[in-house]
Amino acid sequence: MPLKKVKPTSPGRRQMTIADFSGLDKKRPEKRLTSGKKRISGRSRDGQITIRRRGGGHKRLYRDIDFKRTDKQGVPGFVASLEYDPNRSARIALLHYADGDKRYMLAPEGLKVGDEVVCGERTKVKIGNRMKLKYIPSGYKIYNLEIGVGRGGSSVRSAGTSATLVGSDEKYGVIEMPSGEVRRVLLECYATIGTVSNPEHSLISIGKAGRNRWLGKRPKVLGKSMNAVDHPHGGGEGHGPIGLKAPKTPWGKKALGVKTRKPKKNSTRLIVRNRSHKKRKR
């Protein structure tokens, strides 16, 4: 779906672009598949702010998405509607199964109302169908990838993304992730054929600060604008340089060039090529 430009009735709207919702259903979401969503605004269970710059935003209903679909193996589902979900960048599809059940799934690009999708160990290689990696031909685009057997899709779920099944051996499939990382995933894991919908999401121009507030994002203040007691970059005369060899976090640790991944993480052994390899190559 293309982006829409709005009339430049104010400086904030001059560069603003919005998504085109013309192909989506305007009805209320399926009541049985929705629940209230409490805002925690970046706070822990003790009420302390653990993630800064979060708060406010429009009220939302949470849509329960079926990321597994394995309990409906062999049962065909028909796309009843394509809908907007405020909790994610991708579009979602409401499925009416042949046994009368209804579920939401992440909609792939190209899926239309009335299409039939199915999940099974081995099924037809078609957009929206879900199956085990060992039965997906090499070179196909996949999304909603399962990393652990039976856990449900946890990777490649954001708008416009897809991974590629490069090859496989006896036990593992080799997957090229959207980040450029190449990793091995057990062939018993499930994945869905296609690319996640709404690829224009990354091209949207917010236009004004208030629109970010609607999304629950609060303003960011540079450390150099703070007092010395509040940030290592703070203090001094005016908006000057930070006066340090390397940028620091508010807690005095290095902010750039530091590895954040735990060295003894179990899944590290499954990485064939690190995602930074692609950047270094350029």
Protein Blocks (a to p, Z undefined) as FASTA:
>chain_A
ZZdddddfbfklmmgccddfklpcfbdcdfklgccdddekhpafkopafbghiaejiddd
dddddfklmmmghiacddfbdcddfkbmbdcdddddfkopacdddddehiaehiacdddf
bdcddehiacdfklpcghiacehiafbghkapaehjbghiacddfbdcfkbccdddfkop
acdddfkbccdedddehkllmmpcghiaklmmmnopacdddfklmcfklomkggcehjbd
ehiabdcdfkopafehpafbdfklfklmmpmbdfklmmmmZZ
